[in-house]
Amino acid sequence: MSAAAATEILMPKLSDSMEEGTILSWLLAAGAEVVPGQDLLEVETDKANMTVEAEGSGALQILVAEGETVAVGTPIARLGAGEDAAPPPAPSPPAAAAAAAPAAASSNGAAAAGDTRRSTPLARRLARVHRVAIDSIGSGSGVGGRIVKADVLAAAGVAAPSPKPAPVEVVQAAPVETAKGGSSTVELSRLQAVIARRMAEAKATVPHFQVETEVRMDAAIRLRAELKALAGEGPVPSFNDMVVRAAALALREHPKANGSYVDGAFELHDRVNVGIAVAAQDALVVPTIFDADRRSLGEIGRDARRLAARVREGTVTPPELAGGTFTVSNLGMFGMTAIQPVINPPQAAILGVGKARAVLRRGEDGEIEDTSLMTLTLSCDHRILYGAEAAEFLAAVRDLLESPLRVAL
């Protein structure tokens, strides 16, 4: 193969909203022989970190070093004949260490195929590349002791690249005394910048309105206590899982709340895919629970825990963040009694969930009683949902949570 016949590898478009990507790490050294389907590099997008596989074969010539950010479609590498390929640029220190690691890494060999240790897919792939046995690594640094990329690289003696190759830049203000005192400017990360832009666009272009209701959570609290007793040491669905399940069932009966306003028309979606807002790395990430109306409460709880862990580990993938038709945002775990969330366009609505709190209230017969109330706030796109429709949907969610056996079925 001549140099002219070399195959270019372009920065891929890994999500609908992706405009540029940052190369976190090359998983193969410059000059290595690549085969189709082989893990080639890890890319940071506006939504997640993704491993990119090779689609061709040949000697790897790296054009863009680790830590650099380029637009989608930019050539980042070439695959060609080893003797004809132009010499690659000098790799960054992490890449140079990675190239030398196979010779210096543990001689224990690659991780066994039947290994049952909790580890991320990227960690397992890197363990094979660097010939590190997963079993030889102690407790991981991920959630619940899960072994992640940094643990494998540390075991291999390789300097791990920063998860944010472009560090947050702090620019000191000019030393001018003002009534505000000293100040500094913190540049946004790519994800924070994308979120800020979308939220500003949503507030400017989407006519929002909110409806709010109080839910009596006494029956839901009793049901969860019973589930906890039955589960013993096992995981138990959270109140937020109940909200997701109740919203999904209500969305099935109120399809406009599960729709979108796009180009002057309503799009009513066949699937009920509920996004759950997860706070991680100074940003808000919304993974999706697909077909939530067809999933049991236990399945929703397990899926929610798995997705939240992947978000916090930085291993969630763009497909897990796509396809949402509705969103639930819960700040109750932070003690907030209510939240008025901003719509995630083009979705028709987003449900804000507050903390279940103990209050005294007058009952139907006039007596004073203890009860637990939780505030639900529905932010709506007025172009697709009107006040009465939003109220009917939110009342359906409330009624399901106040009769939680319907949610648990």
Secondary structure by P-SEA (a helix, b strand, c coil): cccccbbbbccccccccccccccccccccccccccccccccccccccbbbbbbbccccbbbbccccccccccccccccccccccccccccccaaaaaaaaccccccccccccccccccccaaaaaaaaaaccccccccccccccccccaaaaaaaacccccccccccbbbbbccccccccccbbbbbbcaaaaaaaaaaaaaaaccbbbbbbbcccaaaaaaaaaaaaaaacccccccaaaaaaaaaaaaaaacccccccccccbbbbbccbbbbbbbbcccbbbbbbbcccccccaaaaaaaaaaaaaaaaaccccccccccccbbbbbccccccccccccccccccbbbbbbcbbbbbbbccccbbbbbbbbbbbbbbccccccaaaaaaaaaaaaaaaaacccccc
